[in-house]
């Protein structure tokens, strides 16, 4: 069974094994500005920062081709969906509270 290796000296036999490094720290990724239409049909432009970290390094390598790239479309879809269900007054009240 495959198991992730920890820090230290690791032997990699190049004809059989391949090595993929996975950063387990929290990663911050800037989401480019998006045009979103709210529930009351007002177009707003928002930007965001995505914070994520890898919990299971084996799944991030074996089940997703490029997990760094794959997180961005999911974040954009979630951002559009969440803000599209809100009205402009609700969004502005959240912004003005900060």
N, C-alpha and C positions, 0 to 999 in steps of 0.2 A: 504494500500500500504506500502511496506517495504521502510524504509528510513534509511540511515546510521546514526549512533549516533555519537555525538561529544564527546569532553572530559567531564569528570565529573562523577557523580554517575549514573550508569545505572542499571536498574533492569532486570535480566534475569530469566525467569521462566523455569527451567531446563526440565520439561516434554514437553514443547511447543517450547521454544526458544533455539537457539544455538548462540554462539558469535564467531566471527572470527575477529581477529585483522589484519588490513592492514596498512602497513607502507606507508605513503604518501610522504616520503622524497625521494630524488634521491638515487638510489641504484647502486653501482659499482660492477660488476661481472667480474672476470678474465676468458677470453676464453682461453682454452688450445690450445697449438700450433697446427696448421692445415697444412697439405700438400695440396697445391693447384697447379693446372696446369694452366699456363697462356695461352693466346690466341696463342702465338708462341711456345707452347708445351715445356715450361721450368717448371720444378717442383721447387716450392719455399715453404719454411716453414715460416708461419707467426703466430704471436700471437696478441691478441687484448684485449682491456678492453671494456666492455659493460656498458654504463650508461643509466639507464631508471628510470622512476617514474610512479606510478599508477595515472591516471587521473580520472578514474571512479571506485571507490571502489566496487560498487554494481556489475558491470559487471565483475570485476576481480574475484569476489567470485562466482557469479552465472553462468557465461558462460564458465569459464575455471576451470578445475579440480585443477591444481596447477600452478598458473601464474608465480611463480619464476622459476619452471622447464621449462615451456613452452617458455619462452623468449630465452633460450639458443639455442635450435634447429633452431629457426627463425633467430637468429643472425648468427649462423654458415652457414646456407644456403645463407643468404644475403652476407656474407663475401666471400664465395666461388664463388658465382655468379658474384659479382662485380669485384673481382680480376681476375676471369677467363676470363673476357672480355677485360682485359688490357694486354699490352705487357710488357715484363720484363723491357725494357728501360723506359717506362712510370712509372712503380713502383719505379725503382731506382732513377729517377729524383725527385719524390715526397719525398723519404727518404732523399736524399742528400740536399734538400732545407731546411730541418729542422736542 
